[in-house]
């Protein structure tokens, strides 16, 4: 019974308290008064002014508007800062020069902001009308110093050898509060793995051991709620290599590790490998089971005509004097006459066409020469006089005889006729000759006239004694008639 008597008053008190809370919530919602703030957390910079914006609104008639600002820290009671009724401001005398409000605007200005001003600020608005309406909001304020530019240092400064050394990167900041550190490699966050680790505050990065993949541009990004700054980029020195040693040439044919070079051709070989610092290169030639260094440096020029053997083995060695590592690659140079064989094959492939072209040109030129020879010297080398009778009885007067034959026979008749005449007669005959072209071939001709085809005789330019056995009438006939009488002079011709 005693326990029940104790529980009844307690239950009634809890019920009344819940009813009051419910009534306040209903009143705040239904009253139409609403107080809003852009953000419930505002970050400020020490030494600068901070503005806390507040907005409120209502839909009922109001005779008085009261605004109150309170300040509280963790585990402390709220302190009154200042308040206003309508447009009259009543500040706390302790803070009257630090906090400013201009009603009916409920926003608060804090100037200057100090670390002691960090905490929660509560604004409460009361409206007096038919009743009293109240609403409030809380804003958390933080105060920080801006971040100064960080500086990254790495150790050892001389660098580290791949798979042997370690590198430590440390980010240092001269000023700033609530600092957050982040490491970047080539502009992206560094991935933490078995070889990368961070200190508890992330301001130190350890890389152990270093590898070639750790080469890059490192920077430290430091931020806090009011600012952020990034350090200058640094590139730790990491020694590595050689990797990927290979030999290339500007000429020749490369198949695997064999270079084919044309005889008489100079070829330039280039040896390269990925390494830091750069490698030192040596060229070694093997001959008769012995090897000897022929040159130092990344390039080697080989003149094929100076190679004693058609097949020669070479080797390029790369050495990194910091890492102590070396690598080598072997290759073979074969000196051949590939270029000449290709040229010969090319000539063979063109020989049928060249032959056809040559034969065609030969035939065209030959036919042209034959045509010209027949046209201008049709009987040269073909017509010869023999001591035999020449019979033309079958040739009729109206038929044509080749010019060379008729002219030659006429020459015989005329020469027979002029035989025994003085030299002056020959000169005269040359003067009046009408066969200058034939003269070079057959001798001296006397210009005489012959009757044309109509049978009308023509008189000669001067009298000419007849040949022995040939009458003047016979001589004055046409050429065909003279030739017709020639067989009768067989003895003379012979």
C-alpha positions in Angstrom: 0.0 0.0 0.0 2.8 2.4 0.9 4.5 1.7 -2.4 1.3 2.4 -4.3 0.7 5.6 -2.4 4.2 6.8 -3.5 3.8 5.8 -7.2 0.5 7.7 -7.6 1.9 11.3 -7.0 4.9 10.4 -9.3 2.8 9.2 -12.1 0.6 12.3 -11.9 3.7 14.6 -12.0 5.1 12.8 -15.1 1.8 13.1 -16.8 1.6 16.8 -16.1 5.1 17.3 -17.5 4.4 15.5 -20.7 1.2 17.5 -21.1 3.1 20.7 -20.8 5.7 19.6 -23.4 3.0 18.5 -25.7 1.2 21.9 -25.2 4.3 23.8 -26.0 5.0 21.9 -29.2 1.4 22.3 -30.3 1.5 26.0 -29.4 4.8 26.5 -31.3 3.4 24.8 -34.4 0.0 26.4 -34.3 1.1 29.8 -33.2 2.7 30.5 -36.6 6.0 31.8 -35.0 9.1 30.3 -36.7 12.8 31.1 -36.0 15.4 29.8 -38.5 19.2 29.9 -38.9 21.2 29.0 -42.1 23.4 26.6 -40.2 23.6 25.2 -36.8 27.4 25.2 -36.9 29.5 28.3 -37.8 33.2 28.4 -38.1 35.0 31.6 -37.3 38.6 32.9 -37.5 40.2 34.3 -34.5 40.6 38.1 -34.5 37.9 38.6 -37.2 34.2 39.4 -36.9 31.6 36.7 -37.0 28.0 37.3 -38.1 25.2 34.9 -36.9 22.2 35.4 -39.2 18.7 34.7 -37.7 15.3 34.9 -39.4 11.8 34.7 -37.8 8.2 35.2 -38.8 4.7 35.0 -37.4 1.1 35.4 -38.6 -0.7 36.8 -35.5 -1.1 40.5 -34.3 1.8 41.4 -32.0 2.1 44.3 -29.7 5.6 43.5 -28.4 8.5 41.6 -29.8 11.3 40.4 -27.5 14.6 39.0 -28.6 17.1 37.4 -26.2 20.7 36.0 -26.9 22.3 33.5 -24.5 25.7 31.9 -24.5 26.7 28.6 -23.0 29.7 26.3 -22.9 29.9 22.7 -22.1 28.8 21.8 -18.6 28.0 25.4 -17.7 24.8 27.4 -17.3 23.8 29.8 -20.1 24.8 33.5 -19.8 22.7 36.4 -20.8 24.4 38.5 -23.5 21.8 41.0 -24.6 18.2 41.4 -25.3 15.6 43.8 -26.8 12.0 44.7 -26.6 10.7 46.1 -29.8 13.7 48.3 -30.8 15.2 48.9 -27.4 18.4 46.9 -26.7 19.4 46.0 -23.2 23.0 44.4 -23.2 24.8 42.8 -20.4 27.3 45.4 -19.3 30.1 42.8 -19.3 29.7 42.2 -23.1 28.2 45.5 -24.3 31.1 46.3 -26.6 31.5 42.8 -28.0 28.0 41.8 -29.1 25.8 43.9 -31.4 22.1 43.5 -32.4 19.9 45.8 -34.4 16.1 44.9 -33.8 13.8 44.0 -35.2 16.6 42.0 -36.8 17.5 39.2 -34.5 21.0 38.5 -36.1 24.0 38.8 -33.8 27.5 40.3 -34.6 30.5 39.1 -32.6 33.6 41.4 -33.0 36.4 40.5 -32.5 36.1 36.7 -32.2 38.4 35.0 -29.7 38.9 31.4 -28.6 36.9 32.1 -25.5 33.9 32.9 -27.7 33.7 29.3 -28.8 30.5 27.6 -27.7 26.7 27.5 -28.2 24.7 30.6 -28.9 20.9 30.5 -28.2 18.5 33.0 -29.7 14.9 33.2 -28.3 12.0 35.3 -29.8 8.9 36.1 -27.8 5.8 37.8 -29.3 3.1 39.4 -27.2 -0.4 39.6 -28.7 -3.5 37.8 -27.8 -1.1 35.5 -26.0 2.6 34.9 -25.8 4.4 33.0 -28.5 8.0 31.8 -28.1 10.5 30.0 -30.4 14.3 29.5 -30.2 17.3 28.1 -32.1 20.9 27.1 -31.1 24.1 27.8 -33.1 27.4 26.2 -32.4 30.4 28.5 -33.0 34.0 27.3 -33.5 37.1 29.5 -33.5 40.3 28.6 -35.4 43.5 30.1 -36.7 44.0 29.7 -40.4 46.5 27.2 -41.7 49.9 28.4 -42.8 51.7 26.9 -45.8 53.2 23.6 -44.8 56.8 22.5 -45.6 57.8 18.9 -46.4 61.2 17.5 -45.6 62.5 14.1 -46.5 65.2 12.0 -45.1 67.8 11.0 -46.3 68.3 14.0 -48.4 70.7 12.2 -50.6 68.2 9.6 -51.6 67.7 5.9 -51.2 68.6 2.8 -53.2 65.7 0.6 -54.4 64.9 -2.4 -52.2 67.7 -1.3 -49.8 66.9 2.2 -48.4 64.0 3.9 -46.7 62.5 7.3 -47.0 60.8 9.4 -44.4 58.6 12.4 -45.3 57.6 14.9 -42.7 55.0 17.7 -43.0 55.6 20.8 -40.8 53.1 23.7 -40.3 54.0 26.9 -38.6 50.5 27.9 -37.7 46.9 26.7 -37.5 44.5 24.9 -35.3 42.7 21.6 -35.6 45.0 20.6 -38.4 44.2 17.6 -40.7 47.1 16.1 -42.7 46.8 14.4 -46.0 49.6 13.1 -48.3 49.3 13.3 -52.0 51.3 11.6 -54.8 51.0 13.1 -58.2 47.9 14.9 -57.0 46.1 11.8 -55.6 45.9 10.5 -52.0 48.7 8.1 -51.1 47.6 4.5 -50.8 48.6 3.0 -47.5 50.0 -0.5 -47.8 52.7 -2.8 -46.4 55.5 -0.4 -47.5 53.7 2.9 -46.7 52.7 3.9 -43.1 51.6 7.1 -41.3 52.1 8.6 -37.9 49.1 9.0 -35.6 48.6 12.6 -36.7 49.3 11.7 -40.3 52.0 14.3 -40.5 54.8 11.8 -41.2 54.9 9.2 -44.1 57.3 6.3 -44.0 58.2 4.3 -47.2 60.2 1.2 -46.4 61.7 -0.1 -48.5 61.6 2.1 -51.5 61.0 0.9 -55.1 60.9 2.4 -58.5 57.1 2.7 -58.2 57.6 5.1 -55.4 59.0 7.7 -57.7 56.7 10.7 -58.0 55.7 14.2 -56.9 54.8 14.2 -53.2 53.0 17.0 -51.4 51.2 17.6 -48.0 47.7 19.0 -47.8 46.8 20.5 -44.4 43.3 21.8 -43.6 41.1 22.9 -40.8 37.5 24.2 -40.7 38.4 27.7 -41.9 41.3 27.1 -44.5 43.6 24.6 -46.2 47.1 24.9 -47.7 49.3 22.6 -49.8 53.0 22.3 -49.6 55.4 22.6 -52.5 56.0 19.5 -54.5 59.0 17.4 -53.7 60.4 14.4 -55.5 62.5 12.1 -53.4 65.6 10.7 -55.0 65.4 6.9 -55.6 68.2 5.1 -57.3 67.2 2.1 -59.4 68.0 0.0 -62.5 69.1 -0.9 -65.0 65.8 -2.2 -66.4 64.7 -3.2 -70.0 68.1 -3.2 -71.6 67.8 -3.3 -75.4 69.8 -2.6 -78.6 68.3 -0.9 -81.6 69.8 0.2 -85.0 69.0 2.8 -87.6 69.5 0.4 -90.5 69.5 -3.3 -91.2 66.9 -6.0 -90.6 66.3 -7.1 -87.0 64.9 -10.5 -86.2 65.1 -11.3 -82.6 68.7 -10.8 -81.5 70.1 -10.9 -85.1 70.8 -7.9 -87.3 71.3 -8.4 -91.0 73.5 -5.7 -92.6 74.2 -5.2 -96.3 77.8 -5.4 -97.4 79.3 -1.9 -97.6 76.7 -0.4 -95.3 77.5 1.4 -92.0 75.1 0.7 -89.2 74.7 2.6 -85.9 73.6 0.6 -82.8 72.0 2.3 -79.8 72.0 0.6 -76.3 69.5 1.9 -73.8 68.1 0.9 -70.4 65.8 2.5 -67.7 68.0 3.6 -64.9 68.8 6.3 -62.4 71.4 7.6 -62.4 72.1 6.9 -66.1 74.1 3.8 -66.8 77.6 3.4 -68.1 77.7 1.3 -71.3 80.4 -1.0 -72.7 80.5 -2.7 -76.1 82.1 -6.1 -76.3 82.9 -8.1 -79.4 83.5 -11.8 -79.5 85.9 -13.3 -82.0 87.6 -16.7 -82.1 86.2 -17.6 -78.6 87.7 -14.4 -77.1 86.0 -11.2 -76.0 87.3 -7.7 -75.7 85.9 -4.3 -75.1 85.8 -2.2 -78.3 84.1 1.0 -77.0 82.4 2.7 -74.1 79.2 4.7 -74.5 75.6 4.2 -75.5 76.3 4.1 -79.3 78.4 1.9 -81.5 79.0 2.3 -85.3 79.9 -0.8 -87.3 81.2 -0.6 -90.9 80.3 -3.9 -92.5 83.2 -3.8 -95.0 85.6 -3.7 -92.0 84.1 -6.8 -90.4 86.5 -9.7 -90.8 83.8 -12.3 -90.4 80.3 -12.4 -92.0 78.8 -13.3 -88.6 80.0 -11.5 -85.5 78.7 -11.6 -82.0 78.4 -8.4 -79.9 77.3 -7.7 -76.4 76.2 -4.4 -74.7 76.7 -4.1 -70.9 74.9 -1.5 -68.7 76.1 -0.8 -65.2 74.6 1.5 -62.5 77.4 2.6 -60.2 75.0 3.6 -57.4 72.8 0.6 -57.2 75.7 -1.7 -58.1 73.5 -3.6 -60.6 74.4 -4.5 -64.2 72.7 -6.0 -67.1 73.8 -7.2 -70.6 72.3 -8.2 -73.9 73.8 -10.1 -76.7 73.2 -9.8 -80.4 74.6 -11.0 -83.7 75.5 -9.1 -86.8 75.3 -10.9 -90.2 76.9 -9.2 -93.2 75.2 -10.2 -96.4 74.7 -8.8 -99.9 71.0 -8.7 -99.5 70.8 -5.3 -101.2 72.7 -6.5 -104.3 70.6 -9.7 -104.5 67.4 -7.6 -104.3 68.7 -5.3 -107.0 69.5 -8.4 -109.2 66.1 -9.8 -108.6 64.6 -6.5 -109.5 66.6 -6.5 -112.7 65.5 -10.0 -113.5 61.9 -9.1 -112.9 62.3 -6.2 -115.4 64.3 -8.2 -118.0 61.2 -9.5 -120.0 59.8 -6.0 -120.3 63.2 -4.6 -121.2 63.7 -7.3 -123.9 60.3 -6.7 -125.4 60.9 -2.9 -125.5 64.4 -3.4 -127.1 63.1 -5.7 -129.7 60.2 -3.4 -130.6 62.6 -0.4 -130.9 65.0 -2.5 -133.0 62.2 -3.5 -135.4 60.8 0.0 -135.7 64.2 1.4 -136.4 65.1 -1.4 -138.9 61.8 -1.0 -140.8 62.3 2.8 -140.9 65.9 2.4 -142.3 64.7 -0.2 -144.9 61.9 2.2 -145.9 64.3 5.1 -146.4 66.8 2.9 -148.2 64.2 1.6 -150.6 62.8 5.1 -151.2 66.0 6.9 -151.9 68.4 4.2 -153.1 66.2 1.4 -154.5 68.8 -0.3 -156.7 72.0 0.3 -154.7 73.8 -2.9 -154.1 71.2 -4.8 -156.1 71.9 -3.8 -159.7 75.3 -4.9 -161.2 76.4 -5.2 -164.7 77.6 -8.5 -165.9 79.1 -9.5 -169.2 75.9 -11.1 -170.2 73.2 -10.2 -172.7 70.3 -8.2 -171.2 67.0 -8.9 -172.9 64.1 -6.5 -172.6 62.1 -7.7 -175.6 59.1 -8.4 -173.4 58.9 -4.8 -172.1 56.4 -2.7 -174.0 56.9 0.9 -174.8 54.1 2.0 -172.4 55.5 0.0 -169.5 57.8 1.6 -166.9 61.3 0.5 -166.2 63.0 1.1 -162.9 64.8 4.4 -163.0 68.1 2.9 -162.0 67.9 0.3 -164.9 66.8 2.7 -167.6 69.4 5.3 -166.5 72.2 2.8 -166.4 71.4 1.5 -169.9 71.1 5.0 -171.1 74.5 5.7 -169.5 76.0 2.8 -171.5 74.7 4.0 -174.7 75.8 7.6 -174.1 79.2 6.6 -172.8 79.7 4.4 -175.9 78.7 7.4 -178.0 81.0 9.9 -176.3 84.0 7.5 -176.3 86.9 9.1 -178.0 85.8 12.7 -177.7 88.1 15.4 -176.4 88.0 16.5 -172.8 86.2 19.7 -173.7 83.3 17.8 -174.9 82.9 16.1 -171.5 83.0 19.4 -169.7 80.3 20.6 -172.1 78.3 17.5 -171.5 78.6 18.1 -167.7 77.4 21.7 -168.2 74.3 20.7 -170.1 73.5 17.5 -168.2 70.0 17.1 -166.8 70.8 14.1 -164.6 72.9 15.5 -161.8 71.5 13.0 -159.4 72.3 10.0 -161.6 75.7 11.5 -162.4 77.1 10.5 -159.0 76.0 6.9 -159.5 76.6 6.2 -163.2 78.9 8.7 -164.7 78.6 11.6 -167.2 75.4 12.0 -169.2 74.7 14.2 -172.3 71.4 15.9 -172.3 69.4 14.8 -175.2 65.7 14.9 -176.1 63.5 12.0 -176.7 60.1 11.8 -178.3 57.2 11.6 -175.9 54.6 8.9 -175.8 52.7 10.5 -178.7 55.5 9.6 -181.0 56.5 13.2 -182.0 60.2 13.3 -182.1 62.2 15.9 -180.4 65.5 17.3 -181.6 68.6 17.0 -179.6 70.3 20.1 -178.2 73.2 19.4 -180.5 74.1 16.8 -183.1 75.7 13.7 -181.8 77.4 11.1 -183.9 75.8 7.7 -183.9 77.1 4.8 -182.1 78.7 2.0 -184.0 75.9 -0.2 -185.2 73.2 2.2 -184.0 71.6 4.7 -186.4 70.6 8.2 -185.5 66.9 7.4 -185.9 67.3 4.6 -183.4 69.0 6.9 -181.0 66.2 9.5 -181.3 63.6 7.0 -180.3 62.3 6.7 -176.7 64.3 5.1 -174.0 62.3 2.0 -174.4 63.2 1.8 -178.0 66.8 2.3 -177.3 66.7 -0.4 -174.7 64.9 -2.5 -177.2 67.8 -2.3 -179.6 70.4 -3.0 -177.0 70.3 -6.8 -177.3 71.7 -6.3 -180.9 74.9 -4.9 -179.3 75.8 -7.9 -177.3 79.3 -7.8 -178.6 79.7 -4.2 -177.6 78.2 -4.7 -174.2 80.3 -7.6 -173.5 
